[in-house]
């Protein structure tokens, strides 16, 4: 899909330099950047869910309630996905 965006000229120069060094296109660099931002946001969300699940477990005499179990299962699934992408 084609879209139009506005970007600072100095930033475009940096994007183009990166693209040249890495044998890709301007669109490839921008796509990579957006994917990285979305991935980072997903990881941050998962870590927040983990922290909340751990807090609920601690507050519940170390017993895992159903919401904490679901959150921990979601985190495990994300960890498996990350492992598959990294390896």
Buried (B, 14 or more C-beta within 10 A) or exposed (E): EEEEEEEEEEEEEEBEEBBEEEEEEBEBBBEBEEEEEEEEEEEEEBEEBBEEBEEBBEEEEEEBEEEBEEBBEBBEEBEEEBEEEEE
